[in-house]
Amino acid sequence: MSTAVTSTLVAALAGCTALVRPIAALLGGLLALLALLRAQPGCRRVLRAKAAGLVLAGWALAVLPWEVWATRQVGHIVFLSQG
């Protein structure tokens, strides 16, 4: 499996975790930061930025449908931690 697919799937799993446990809401950002700052020899900055972007996209892909639905139901933005 490629790094791009793996990054996106891990982030989507983190997004699903955030839907179940709101304390994990920052996990997507943390994983993106780790993808950006990881120190692998020969890994260019552009590739790390792409991996971080894929992590954020995968996390958002899992979280945004619920956020949109909840916002439409309540009439204002509902954050994950607002049970």
matplotlib code that plots the C-alpha trace (Angstrom):
import matplotlib.pyplot as plt

x = [0.0, 1.4, 2.2, -0.6, -3.3, -1.9, -1.8, -5.4, -6.7, -5.0, -6.4, -9.9, -9.7, -8.6, -11.6, -13.9, -12.3, -13.0, -16.7, -16.8, -14.5, -14.4, -11.1, -9.6, -10.8, -7.2, -5.8, -6.0, -3.9, -1.4, -1.0, -0.6, 2.1, 3.9, 3.7, 5.1, 7.9, 9.0, 12.7, 13.3, 16.6, 15.9, 12.3, 11.7, 9.7, 7.1, 6.4, 6.0, 3.6, 1.6, 1.4, 0.2, -2.4, -3.6, -3.9, -6.0, -8.1, -8.7, -9.6, -12.0, -13.6, -14.6, -15.7, -17.3, -20.5, -21.5, -20.6, -22.7, -25.7, -25.5, -25.2, -28.3, -30.2, -29.4, -29.1, -25.6, -22.1, -21.8, -18.2, -17.3, -16.8, -20.3, -22.0]
y = [0.0, 3.4, 6.1, 8.3, 5.7, 4.7, 8.3, 8.9, 5.7, 6.3, 9.8, 8.6, 6.2, 9.0, 11.0, 8.1, 7.9, 11.6, 11.0, 8.4, 10.1, 13.9, 14.1, 12.7, 15.8, 17.1, 13.8, 14.8, 17.9, 16.0, 13.3, 16.0, 17.7, 14.4, 13.7, 17.1, 16.9, 13.3, 12.9, 10.4, 10.7, 11.9, 12.9, 16.2, 19.0, 18.9, 15.2, 15.8, 18.6, 16.4, 13.7, 16.2, 17.5, 13.9, 13.3, 16.4, 15.5, 12.0, 13.3, 15.9, 13.2, 11.3, 14.2, 16.7, 14.7, 14.5, 18.2, 19.3, 17.1, 18.3, 22.0, 21.7, 20.0, 22.5, 25.6, 26.6, 25.0, 22.1, 21.1, 17.5, 18.1, 19.5, 16.1]
z = [0.0, -0.8, 1.7, 0.4, 0.9, 4.3, 5.5, 4.3, 5.9, 9.2, 9.3, 8.4, 11.3, 13.5, 12.3, 13.2, 16.6, 17.1, 16.4, 19.1, 21.6, 21.3, 23.1, 20.0, 18.0, 17.8, 16.7, 13.0, 13.6, 15.7, 13.0, 10.3, 12.4, 12.9, 9.1, 8.5, 11.0, 10.7, 10.1, 7.4, 5.5, 1.9, 2.4, 0.8, 2.5, -0.4, 0.2, 3.9, 3.2, 0.9, 3.5, 6.1, 3.7, 3.0, 6.7, 7.2, 4.2, 5.5, 8.9, 7.5, 5.2, 8.3, 10.5, 8.1, 7.2, 10.8, 11.4, 8.4, 9.6, 13.2, 12.2, 10.0, 12.7, 15.4, 13.4, 14.5, 14.4, 16.7, 17.6, 18.3, 22.0, 22.4, 23.0]

ax = plt.figure().add_subplot(projection="3d")
ax.plot(x, y, z, "-o")
ax.set_aspect("equal")
plt.show()
